Amino acid sequence: MKRRDFIEKTAAGSAFVGLGLSLSSFKSDEIKKITILHTNDVHSHIDPFPADDPRNANMGGVSKRAALIESIRKETPNVLLLDAGDIFQGTPYFNYYGGELEFKLMSMMQYDASTIGNHDFDNGIDGLRAQMPHATFEFISANYDFKNTVMDEFVKPYKIFIKDGIKIGIFGLGIELEGLVDKKGYKETVYNDPIEISQDMVRILKKEQQCDLVICLSHLGYKYGKEDADKISDLKLAALTEDIDLIIGGHTHTFLDKPTVVKNKVGKDVLVNQVGCYGINLGRIDFYFDNNKQNIAKGKSIVV
């Protein structure tokens, strides 16, 4: 793409959120674009909100989200579609079908990966396991140790995707289940410290696997107040780690118009994004890579 065309096509709309670079850093001969689409805390909202809903009239719904995703895929070829957990619980669809419908619809939309939220245990770990045959996408969680549970073979700590020669490493993190989920619901699932696990993951993905982009799918929550100061949030995770480029969050139902930029522990920018809940919004972040695989990004939240 010629530099002039590149600037014209990307300068409009949401502002660029820098990763220590600017457009002038890029060579003009070739630029690769990777588009990350994401949802979180959809909570079994299959239908759009009704027309008389006082807050979210006619918003959301799987069919509209699917159409939006399809239109973006036609526009740009290198798309990853991700979810940050709490797929289950919130409408009678889950009460009746137990998650089967949610997983089937996400598979039809061709999700690439999801992490696991606390409400995904609402029918117990056996109920979650029972729905796994309906999911064609990957489940990723690095800090939940499932080795003594029925979920062990269905969850990976990370997954690497390659799009147009760009190597993208994605790992998942879940919130501590004790206090949120009955012990009988998650059984022998072990929660490990997300900061320590993240450093292990980025060492593998960045140093060993030489990934060009490292993404964390997190269900830790965006941030917490003074009463929960000890909790690890996405903002804390970004500040206390290194080599994570993007954190896609969930759990706190935080509506962000565009990603938050946080300095990591070595002073580099990390993008943190979350798009609320109930499928009302679809997150979109476009990464642009030059020949040296340096990148800049722009992000926005799209109303469904």
KOLROLO-987953 format. One record per residue: residue in one letter; x, y, z of N, C-alpha, C in turn; residue number from 1. Coordinates in pm, whole numbers, plus 50000, padded with zeros to 5 digits. Layout:
BEGIN
{"A" {X Y Z} {X Y Z} {X Y Z} NUM}
...
END
This chain:
BEGIN
{"M" {50085 49881 50000} {50000 50000 50000} {50089 50125 50000} 1}
{"K" {50062 50218 49915} {50139 50342 49910} {50118 50423 50038} 2}
{"R" {50222 50497 50080} {50213 50573 50204} {50095 50668 50205} 3}
{"R" {50071 50740 50094} {49961 50836 50091} {49828 50765 50111} 4}
{"D" {49810 50652 50041} {49685 50576 50056} {49669 50524 50197} 5}
{"F" {49780 50477 50255} {49777 50424 50390} {49729 50531 50488} 6}
{"I" {49784 50650 50476} {49747 50757 50568} {49601 50796 50548} 7}
{"E" {49558 50806 50422} {49420 50845 50396} {49322 50742 50452} 8}
{"K" {49357 50614 50439} {49262 50510 50480} {49262 50486 50631} 9}
{"T" {49367 50528 50701} {49374 50496 50843} {49364 50615 50935} 10}
{"A" {49379 50736 50885} {49379 50853 50973} {49239 50887 51022} 11}
{"A" {49138 50854 50944} {49001 50885 50984} {48955 50791 51094} 12}
{"G" {48847 50831 51161} {48789 50744 51262} {48866 50751 51392} 13}
{"S" {48879 50638 51460} {48942 50636 51591} {49090 50670 51581} 14}
{"A" {49139 50738 51684} {49279 50782 51683} {49373 50665 51703} 15}
{"F" {49495 50679 51652} {49596 50577 51675} {49639 50579 51820} 16}
{"V" {49652 50462 51878} {49708 50451 52011} {49848 50394 51993} 17}
{"G" {49946 50474 52022} {50083 50440 51985} {50143 50333 52073} 18}
{"L" {50232 50257 52015} {50316 50165 52090} {50460 50212 52074} 19}
{"G" {50482 50341 52104} {50615 50398 52096} {50656 50434 51955} 20}
{"L" {50562 50435 51861} {50593 50462 51721} {50494 50562 51665} 21}
{"S" {50521 50609 51544} {50428 50694 51473} {50426 50650 51327} 22}
{"L" {50336 50710 51251} {50327 50673 51109} {50459 50695 51036} 23}
{"S" {50533 50797 51079} {50660 50826 51012} {50764 50718 51035} 24}
{"S" {50738 50629 51134} {50832 50520 51160} {50823 50412 51054} 25}
{"F" {50718 50413 50974} {50691 50303 50884} {50753 50324 50746} 26}
{"K" {50803 50216 50691} {50848 50217 50552} {50724 50207 50464} 27}
{"S" {50732 50267 50345} {50612 50278 50261} {50587 50157 50172} 28}
{"D" {50687 50067 50159} {50672 49963 50057} {50575 49853 50096} 29}
{"E" {50565 49821 50224} {50472 49715 50262} {50428 49731 50406} 30}
{"I" {50298 49729 50429} {50242 49735 50563} {50140 49624 50577} 31}
{"K" {50154 49545 50683} {50060 49436 50710} {49964 49476 50821} 32}
{"K" {49838 49439 50802} {49734 49476 50898} {49673 49351 50960} 33}
{"I" {49669 49348 51093} {49604 49241 51168} {49490 49303 51247} 34}
{"T" {49370 49248 51230} {49252 49301 51299} {49208 49205 51409} 35}
{"I" {49200 49257 51531} {49152 49180 51646} {49009 49226 51678} 36}
{"L" {48914 49134 51670} {48776 49160 51712} {48752 49086 51843} 37}
{"H" {48675 49148 51933} {48659 49079 52062} {48530 49117 52133} 38}
{"T" {48485 49022 52215} {48368 49038 52301} {48405 48992 52442} 39}
{"N" {48318 49024 52538} {48335 48974 52675} {48202 48982 52747} 40}
{"D" {48180 48892 52841} {48062 48896 52928} {47932 48905 52849} 41}
{"V" {47921 48822 52746} {47798 48822 52666} {47681 48764 52745} 42}
{"H" {47708 48674 52839} {47608 48624 52933} {47480 48573 52864} 43}
{"S" {47498 48489 52765} {47386 48419 52701} {47283 48510 52636} 44}
{"H" {47323 48632 52602} {47232 48724 52533} {47231 48693 52384} 45}
{"I" {47140 48609 52344} {47129 48565 52205} {47049 48666 52123} 46}
{"D" {46939 48712 52180} {46851 48808 52111} {46895 48952 52140} 47}
{"P" {46860 49046 52051} {46882 49188 52083} {46790 49231 52197} 48}
{"F" {46826 49340 52261} {46738 49396 52362} {46608 49443 52295} 49}
{"P" {46495 49433 52363} {46368 49474 52301} {46363 49624 52274} 50}
{"A" {46274 49662 52186} {46262 49802 52144} {46222 49895 52259} 51}
{"D" {46157 49840 52361} {46114 49924 52473} {46210 49919 52592} 52}
{"D" {46328 49859 52573} {46425 49857 52682} {46470 50000 52712} 53}
{"P" {46470 50043 52837} {46500 50183 52868} {46645 50224 52843} 54}
{"R" {46737 50127 52839} {46879 50163 52825} {46940 50114 52693} 55}
{"N" {46904 49994 52650} {46975 49931 52537} {46880 49890 52424} 56}
{"A" {46782 49972 52395} {46679 49937 52297} {46740 49895 52163} 57}
{"N" {46699 49775 52119} {46738 49720 51987} {46888 49691 51974} 58}
{"M" {46962 49697 52083} {47107 49677 52075} {47143 49531 52101} 59}
{"G" {47259 49490 52048} {47307 49355 52070} {47239 49253 51979} 60}
{"G" {47252 49128 52017} {47194 49019 51939} {47297 48950 51852} 61}
{"V" {47293 48818 51851} {47392 48738 51778} {47384 48762 51628} 62}
{"S" {47265 48772 51572} {47254 48784 51426} {47318 48913 51377} 63}
{"K" {47299 49022 51450} {47361 49149 51409} {47512 49146 51429} 64}
{"R" {47556 49082 51537} {47700 49070 51558} {47764 48987 51448} 65}
{"A" {47699 48877 51411} {47750 48791 51304} {47761 48867 51172} 66}
{"A" {47660 48948 51142} {47663 49026 51017} {47775 49129 51019} 67}
{"L" {47796 49191 51135} {47903 49290 51149} {48040 49223 51132} 68}
{"I" {48059 49110 51194} {48185 49036 51183} {48209 48994 51039} 69}
{"E" {48106 48946 50973} {48120 48903 50834} {48160 49021 50744} 70}
{"S" {48102 49137 50768} {48136 49254 50685} {48281 49297 50707} 71}
{"I" {48329 49286 50831} {48469 49321 50859} {48563 49220 50794} 72}
{"R" {48528 49094 50799} {48612 48991 50735} {48621 49010 50584} 73}
{"K" {48514 49060 50522} {48518 49088 50378} {48609 49205 50347} 74}
{"E" {48615 49298 50441} {48694 49420 50422} {48843 49396 50445} 75}
{"T" {48875 49309 50541} {49015 49285 50577} {49035 49136 50602} 76}
{"P" {49138 49075 50544} {49150 48929 50546} {49207 48870 50674} 77}
{"N" {49285 48948 50750} {49359 48890 50862} {49293 48925 50995} 78}
{"V" {49189 48849 51029} {49106 48876 51146} {49118 48763 51247} 79}
{"L" {49130 48800 51374} {49115 48706 51484} {48995 48750 51568} 80}
{"L" {48909 48655 51604} {48789 48684 51682} {48801 48613 51817} 81}
{"L" {48798 48693 51925} {48830 48642 52059} {48722 48680 52160} 82}
{"D" {48713 48601 52268} {48618 48632 52375} {48689 48618 52510} 83}
{"A" {48654 48708 52602} {48722 48711 52732} {48640 48652 52845} 84}
{"G" {48549 48560 52815} {48483 48482 52920} {48349 48535 52966} 85}
{"D" {48285 48455 53054} {48145 48472 53095} {48054 48467 52973} 86}
{"I" {48068 48358 52900} {47980 48328 52787} {47842 48289 52840} 87}
{"F" {47840 48221 52953} {47718 48163 53009} {47647 48257 53106} 88}
{"Q" {47520 48220 53135} {47438 48273 53244} {47387 48414 53222} 89}
{"G" {47254 48427 53217} {47196 48560 53206} {47061 48564 53138} 90}
{"T" {47028 48459 53061} {46897 48452 52996} {46844 48309 53004} 91}
{"P" {46715 48290 52976} {46660 48154 52978} {46727 48057 52879} 92}
{"Y" {46794 48110 52777} {46864 48021 52684} {46965 47933 52759} 93}
{"F" {47036 47993 52854} {47132 47914 52930} {47061 47819 53025} 94}
{"N" {46955 47867 53090} {46881 47783 53183} {46827 47658 53114} 95}
{"Y" {46786 47674 52989} {46723 47563 52917} {46825 47474 52846} 96}
{"Y" {46922 47535 52777} {47014 47458 52693} {47152 47435 52757} 97}
{"G" {47180 47502 52868} {47303 47476 52941} {47431 47521 52876} 98}
{"G" {47422 47608 52775} {47542 47658 52707} {47560 47602 52567} 99}
{"E" {47482 47503 52530} {47495 47444 52396} {47475 47547 52287} 100}
{"L" {47372 47629 52300} {47341 47728 52197} {47452 47832 52184} 101}
{"E" {47504 47878 52297} {47609 47979 52295} {47732 47928 52219} 102}
{"F" {47775 47806 52251} {47894 47750 52186} {47870 47723 52038} 103}
{"K" {47752 47677 52004} {47722 47652 51862} {47722 47782 51782} 104}
{"L" {47664 47887 51838} {47659 48015 51766} {47798 48077 51754} 105}
{"M" {47878 48069 51860} {48014 48120 51852} {48096 48043 51749} 106}
{"S" {48071 47914 51740} {48140 47832 51639} {48099 47874 51499} 107}
{"M" {47971 47902 51480} {47922 47948 51350} {47981 48084 51313} 108}
{"M" {48006 48168 51413} {48069 48299 51387} {48220 48286 51371} 109}
{"Q" {48271 48165 51389} {48413 48133 51371} {48503 48208 51470} 110}
{"Y" {48463 48204 51597} {48554 48252 51701} {48682 48169 51696} 111}
{"D" {48793 48233 51724} {48922 48164 51725} {48959 48113 51864} 112}
{"A" {48927 48189 51967} {48965 48150 52103} {48884 48225 52206} 113}
{"S" {48872 48164 52325} {48807 48227 52439} {48879 48185 52566} 114}
{"T" {48880 48274 52665} {48920 48231 52798} {48794 48196 52876} 115}
{"I" {48811 48157 53002} {48700 48105 53082} {48671 48200 53197} 116}
{"G" {48544 48242 53209} {48502 48330 53317} {48439 48252 53431} 117}
{"N" {48418 48319 53544} {48362 48252 53661} {48221 48200 53636} 118}
{"H" {48141 48272 53555} {48003 48226 53531} {47998 48107 53433} 119}
{"D" {48109 48078 53370} {48111 47960 53284} {48114 47830 53365} 120}
{"F" {48127 47845 53499} {48117 47731 53591} {47978 47721 53655} 121}
{"D" {47881 47798 53608} {47752 47804 53677} {47674 47674 53674} 122}
{"N" {47701 47587 53579} {47646 47451 53582} {47751 47352 53629} 123}
{"G" {47852 47403 53696} {47961 47319 53744} {48059 47286 53633} 124}
{"I" {48176 47238 53673} {48278 47204 53574} {48233 47089 53485} 125}
{"D" {48148 47002 53539} {48094 46892 53456} {47996 46945 53352} 126}
{"G" {47920 47048 53389} {47829 47110 53293} {47905 47181 53182} 127}
{"L" {48017 47246 53217} {48101 47309 53117} {48162 47204 53024} 128}
{"R" {48212 47098 53083} {48272 46989 53004} {48169 46929 52907} 129}
{"A" {48046 46917 52949} {47942 46855 52866} {47916 46933 52739} 130}
{"Q" {47944 47066 52741} {47917 47149 52624} {48037 47161 52529} 131}
{"M" {48151 47111 52569} {48272 47128 52488} {48262 47073 52346} 132}
{"P" {48191 46962 52322} {48180 46914 52184} {48112 47012 52089} 133}
{"H" {48041 47111 52143} {47970 47208 52058} {48059 47327 52020} 134}
{"A" {48182 47333 52072} {48271 47446 52046} {48383 47403 51951} 135}
{"T" {48398 47475 51841} {48506 47447 51746} {48625 47541 51767} 136}
{"F" {48616 47630 51863} {48724 47726 51891} {48803 47680 52013} 137}
{"E" {48918 47744 52035} {49009 47707 52143} {48970 47772 52275} 138}
{"F" {48987 47698 52384} {48975 47755 52518} {49114 47768 52578} 139}
{"I" {49144 47889 52625} {49280 47921 52667} {49278 47976 52809} 140}
{"S" {49351 47910 52898} {49365 47960 53035} {49497 47909 53091} 141}
{"A" {49586 48002 53125} {49718 47964 53173} {49725 47951 53325} 142}
{"N" {49639 48024 53397} {49652 48021 53543} {49546 47935 53612} 143}
{"Y" {49455 47873 53537} {49370 47768 53592} {49436 47634 53560} 144}
{"D" {49472 47561 53663} {49531 47428 53645} {49419 47325 53653} 145}
{"F" {49386 47268 53538} {49275 47174 53528} {49319 47027 53530} 146}
{"K" {49445 47001 53567} {49500 46866 53544} {49426 46756 53619} 147}
{"N" {49361 46788 53730} {49286 46685 53804} {49135 46699 53785} 148}
{"T" {49095 46755 53669} {48953 46775 53641} {48918 46722 53502} 149}
{"V" {48789 46720 53474} {48740 46672 53344} {48769 46770 53232} 150}
{"M" {48813 46893 53266} {48841 46994 53163} {48986 46990 53114} 151}
{"D" {49067 46906 53173} {49211 46910 53146} {49245 46906 52998} 152}
{"E" {49187 46815 52923} {49223 46798 52782} {49163 46906 52691} 153}
{"F" {49075 46989 52745} {49004 47086 52661} {49059 47228 52671} 154}
{"V" {49154 47252 52757} {49203 47387 52780} {49355 47390 52763} 155}
{"K" {49403 47489 52687} {49546 47508 52667} {49589 47638 52734} 156}
{"P" {49715 47649 52778} {49760 47776 52838} {49773 47887 52736} 157}
{"Y" {49811 47851 52613} {49826 47952 52508} {49805 47889 52372} 158}
{"K" {49791 47975 52274} {49773 47931 52135} {49844 48032 52045} 159}
{"I" {49911 47982 51943} {49980 48070 51848} {49908 48065 51714} 160}
{"F" {49879 48184 51660} {49817 48197 51530} {49914 48271 51438} 161}
{"I" {49913 48237 51310} {49995 48309 51212} {49903 48366 51105} 162}
{"K" {49908 48498 51091} {49826 48569 50992} {49918 48654 50905} 163}
{"D" {49924 48623 50776} {50004 48700 50680} {50149 48712 50726} 164}
{"G" {50202 48603 50782} {50341 48603 50826} {50364 48664 50963} 165}
{"I" {50260 48718 51026} {50271 48776 51159} {50234 48669 51262} 166}
{"K" {50323 48645 51357} {50304 48541 51457} {50241 48602 51582} 167}
{"I" {50122 48553 51619} {50043 48611 51727} {50027 48506 51837} 168}
{"G" {50081 48535 51954} {50067 48446 52069} {49961 48496 52164} 169}
{"I" {49868 48408 52202} {49757 48446 52290} {49756 48353 52410} 170}
{"F" {49753 48412 52530} {49736 48330 52651} {49618 48383 52731} 171}
{"G" {49563 48298 52818} {49442 48333 52892} {49466 48338 53042} 172}
{"L" {49386 48422 53110} {49391 48433 53256} {49249 48438 53311} 173}
{"G" {49227 48370 53423} {49097 48372 53488} {49106 48428 53628} 174}
{"I" {48995 48478 53679} {48987 48535 53813} {48983 48424 53917} 175}
{"E" {49023 48458 54040} {49017 48359 54148} {48872 48316 54170} 176}
{"L" {48849 48185 54170} {48713 48133 54176} {48659 48125 54319} 177}
{"E" {48747 48110 54415} {48703 48102 54554} {48631 48230 54593} 178}
{"G" {48511 48216 54646} {48430 48332 54683} {48334 48375 54574} 179}
{"L" {48360 48334 54449} {48270 48365 54338} {48192 48243 54294} 180}
{"V" {48255 48126 54305} {48194 48000 54260} {48202 47901 54374} 181}
{"D" {48093 47827 54396} {48095 47722 54497} {48204 47621 54464} 182}
{"K" {48275 47578 54567} {48385 47482 54548} {48338 47358 54470} 183}
{"K" {48215 47316 54492} {48163 47199 54419} {48151 47228 54270} 184}
{"G" {48147 47357 54233} {48135 47393 54094} {48264 47380 54016} 185}
{"Y" {48376 47411 54081} {48504 47405 54009} {48595 47292 54055} 186}
{"K" {48554 47223 54163} {48622 47102 54212} {48772 47122 54231} 187}
{"E" {48855 47045 54161} {48999 47047 54184} {49073 47148 54096} 188}
{"T" {49002 47239 54035} {49068 47346 53958} {49154 47430 54052} 189}
{"V" {49280 47449 54014} {49374 47526 54097} {49397 47663 54032} 190}
{"Y" {49384 47768 54113} {49409 47905 54068} {49554 47941 54097} 191}
{"N" {49627 47986 53996} {49765 48028 54012} {49778 48179 53991} 192}
{"D" {49878 48238 54053} {49896 48383 54049} {49911 48433 53905} 193}
{"P" {49827 48527 53862} {49829 48569 53721} {49955 48646 53681} 194}
{"I" {50017 48717 53775} {50138 48791 53741} {50252 48694 53710} 195}
{"E" {50271 48597 53799} {50377 48498 53779} {50354 48418 53651} 196}
{"I" {50231 48376 53631} {50199 48297 53512} {50220 48380 53385} 197}
{"S" {50183 48507 53391} {50200 48594 53273} {50347 48605 53234} 198}
{"Q" {50434 48618 53331} {50577 48627 53300} {50627 48497 53237} 199}
{"D" {50574 48383 53282} {50610 48256 53218} {50561 48253 53074} 200}
{"M" {50438 48300 53054} {50378 48296 52921} {50453 48386 52823} 201}
{"V" {50485 48508 52866} {50553 48599 52773} {50695 48553 52743} 202}
{"R" {50757 48487 52841} {50889 48430 52813} {50880 48326 52702} 203}
{"I" {50779 48240 52711} {50759 48137 52608} {50723 48201 52475} 204}
{"L" {50624 48292 52477} {50570 48345 52352} {50664 48444 52285} 205}
{"K" {50725 48531 52364} {50810 48636 52306} {50952 48587 52283} 206}
{"K" {51009 48524 52385} {51150 48486 52376} {51168 48355 52300} 207}
{"E" {51094 48251 52341} {51115 48119 52282} {51046 48105 52145} 208}
{"Q" {50920 48147 52137} {50844 48129 52015} {50856 48248 51919} 209}
{"Q" {50919 48356 51964} {50945 48473 51879} {50817 48532 51818} 210}
{"C" {50712 48543 51901} {50586 48601 51852} {50603 48751 51828} 211}
{"D" {50540 48799 51722} {50544 48941 51688} {50442 49022 51769} 212}
{"L" {50338 48954 51817} {50231 49020 51893} {50189 48925 52004} 213}
{"V" {50183 48975 52127} {50141 48893 52241} {50014 48953 52300} 214}
{"I" {49909 48870 52308} {49779 48913 52357} {49741 48830 52479} 215}
{"C" {49690 48897 52582} {49635 48828 52698} {49483 48839 52695} 216}
{"L" {49416 48725 52698} {49270 48720 52713} {49242 48706 52862} 217}
{"S" {49190 48810 52924} {49182 48816 53069} {49038 48825 53119} 218}
{"H" {49009 48747 53223} {48882 48765 53294} {48911 48808 53439} 219}
{"L" {49010 48895 53454} {49049 48944 53587} {48970 49067 53630} 220}
{"G" {48922 49145 53534} {48856 49271 53566} {48945 49389 53533} 221}
{"Y" {48884 49500 53488} {48959 49617 53440} {49035 49687 53552} 222}
{"K" {48965 49724 53659} {49029 49785 53775} {48934 49773 53895} 223}
{"Y" {48991 49793 54017} {48914 49781 54139} {48939 49901 54229} 224}
{"G" {48844 49927 54320} {48856 50039 54413} {48942 50004 54533} 225}
{"K" {48946 50095 54629} {49031 50079 54748} {48994 49955 54828} 226}
{"E" {48865 49921 54830} {48822 49807 54910} {48873 49674 54853} 227}
{"D" {48911 49675 54725} {48966 49554 54662} {49106 49582 54608} 228}
{"A" {49182 49659 54682} {49312 49705 54635} {49410 49591 54608} 229}
{"D" {49389 49478 54674} {49482 49365 54658} {49452 49282 54533} 230}
{"K" {49336 49303 54473} {49300 49223 54355} {49386 49261 54235} 231}
{"I" {49423 49159 54158} {49495 49185 54034} {49394 49219 53925} 232}
{"S" {49408 49337 53866} {49322 49383 53758} {49403 49388 53629} 233}
{"D" {49336 49415 53519} {49406 49428 53391} {49505 49544 53393} 234}
{"L" {49466 49655 53457} {49556 49770 53463} {49681 49738 53544} 235}
{"K" {49663 49664 53655} {49778 49621 53734} {49865 49524 53656} 236}
{"L" {49800 49430 53590} {49873 49330 53511} {49960 49397 53406} 237}
{"A" {49903 49496 53339} {49979 49567 53235} {50100 49637 53295} 238}
{"A" {50083 49700 53412} {50191 49779 53473} {50301 49692 53534} 239}
{"L" {50267 49570 53575} {50362 49487 53649} {50432 49382 53564} 240}
{"T" {50404 49380 53434} {50462 49279 53346} {50533 49347 53229} 241}
{"E" {50587 49266 53139} {50646 49319 53017} {50618 49224 52901} 242}
{"D" {50631 49277 52780} {50616 49201 52656} {50474 49159 52624} 243}
{"I" {50373 49212 52695} {50234 49197 52653} {50197 49320 52571} 244}
{"D" {50145 49299 52453} {50106 49412 52367} {49963 49457 52390} 245}
{"L" {49875 49360 52418} {49732 49389 52429} {49669 49298 52533} 246}
{"I" {49590 49357 52623} {49509 49281 52718} {49363 49304 52683} 247}
{"I" {49293 49197 52649} {49149 49202 52623} {49080 49150 52747} 248}
{"G" {49002 49236 52812} {48950 49204 52943} {48802 49172 52949} 249}
{"G" {48762 49130 53069} {48622 49100 53099} {48599 49109 53249} 250}
{"H" {48485 49061 53292} {48443 49045 53432} {48380 49170 53491} 251}
{"T" {48438 49288 53474} {48385 49408 53540} {48282 49483 53455} 252}
{"H" {48251 49433 53336} {48150 49495 53248} {48184 49643 53223} 253}
{"T" {48311 49668 53196} {48359 49805 53175} {48346 49845 53028} 254}
{"F" {48274 49954 53004} {48256 50004 52867} {48367 50105 52836} 255}
{"L" {48453 50071 52743} {48559 50162 52698} {48534 50198 52552} 256}
{"D" {48543 50326 52519} {48527 50368 52379} {48647 50331 52295} 257}
{"K" {48764 50327 52359} {48888 50289 52291} {48982 50231 52396} 258}
{"P" {49086 50161 52356} {49176 50100 52454} {49245 50203 52543} 259}
{"T" {49268 50164 52668} {49351 50241 52760} {49497 50206 52734} 260}
{"V" {49584 50306 52736} {49727 50283 52718} {49796 50289 52854} 261}
{"V" {49865 50181 52890} {49933 50170 53019} {50083 50146 52994} 262}
{"K" {50168 50209 53074} {50311 50182 53068} {50343 50055 53147} 263}
{"N" {50413 49961 53082} {50450 49840 53154} {50572 49863 53241} 264}
{"K" {50626 49759 53303} {50731 49780 53402} {50864 49825 53341} 265}
{"V" {50876 49817 53209} {50997 49869 53143} {50967 49992 53059} 266}
{"G" {50848 50052 53081} {50816 50179 53018} {50757 50170 52879} 267}
{"K" {50720 50051 52834} {50659 50038 52702} {50507 50035 52713} 268}
{"D" {50440 50074 52604} {50294 50084 52604} {50227 49948 52592} 269}
{"V" {50123 49929 52672} {50034 49813 52664} {49893 49866 52641} 270}
{"L" {49819 49805 52550} {49679 49841 52529} {49592 49751 52615} 271}
{"V" {49495 49812 52683} {49398 49737 52764} {49259 49775 52715} 272}
{"N" {49180 49675 52677} {49047 49705 52626} {48942 49611 52685} 273}
{"Q" {48819 49662 52692} {48702 49584 52735} {48580 49652 52677} 274}
{"V" {48480 49575 52636} {48364 49635 52568} {48233 49606 52640} 275}
{"G" {48235 49623 52773} {48110 49620 52848} {48056 49481 52871} 276}
{"C" {47938 49454 52815} {47871 49327 52843} {47753 49307 52747} 277}
{"Y" {47698 49184 52749} {47573 49146 52684} {47575 49155 52531} 278}
{"G" {47695 49162 52473} {47704 49168 52327} {47658 49300 52268} 279}
{"I" {47653 49404 52351} {47609 49536 52303} {47714 49596 52210} 280}
{"N" {47840 49572 52240} {47950 49625 52160} {48042 49514 52110} 281}
{"L" {48109 49544 52001} {48215 49459 51948} {48343 49542 51949} 282}
{"G" {48447 49490 52012} {48575 49560 52013} {48651 49534 51884} 283}
{"R" {48720 49637 51836} {48805 49622 51718} {48936 49695 51740} 284}
{"I" {49046 49624 51721} {49178 49684 51729} {49257 49641 51606} 285}
{"D" {49305 49737 51530} {49384 49712 51410} {49531 49737 51440} 286}
{"F" {49614 49637 51417} {49759 49652 51431} {49819 49661 51291} 287}
{"Y" {49909 49756 51273} {49978 49775 51146} {50127 49746 51165} 288}
{"F" {50181 49654 51087} {50320 49610 51099} {50398 49654 50976} 289}
{"D" {50519 49707 51000} {50606 49737 50887} {50695 49616 50858} 290}
{"N" {50791 49632 50768} {50876 49520 50729} {50963 49469 50844} 291}
{"N" {50990 49555 50940} {51069 49514 51056} {50981 49460 51170} 292}
{"K" {50852 49446 51141} {50753 49394 51234} {50736 49481 51359} 293}
{"Q" {50772 49610 51345} {50730 49707 51444} {50584 49742 51416} 294}
{"N" {50511 49781 51519} {50368 49804 51495} {50315 49925 51567} 295}
{"I" {50206 49978 51510} {50120 50073 51580} {49978 50017 51573} 296}
{"A" {49889 50073 51652} {49753 50018 51656} {49652 50130 51670} 297}
{"K" {49529 50102 51625} {49416 50189 51657} {49301 50102 51697} 298}
{"G" {49222 50151 51792} {49114 50070 51845} {48989 50150 51870} 299}
{"K" {48876 50080 51867} {48749 50146 51894} {48647 50040 51935} 300}
{"S" {48538 50085 51991} {48426 49999 52027} {48312 50026 51929} 301}
{"I" {48260 49920 51868} {48154 49933 51769} {48022 49891 51831} 302}
{"V" {47922 49976 51827} {47790 49942 51881} {47723 49841 51788} 303}
{"V" {47671 49735 51846} {47600 49633 51767} {47451 49669 51768} 304}
END
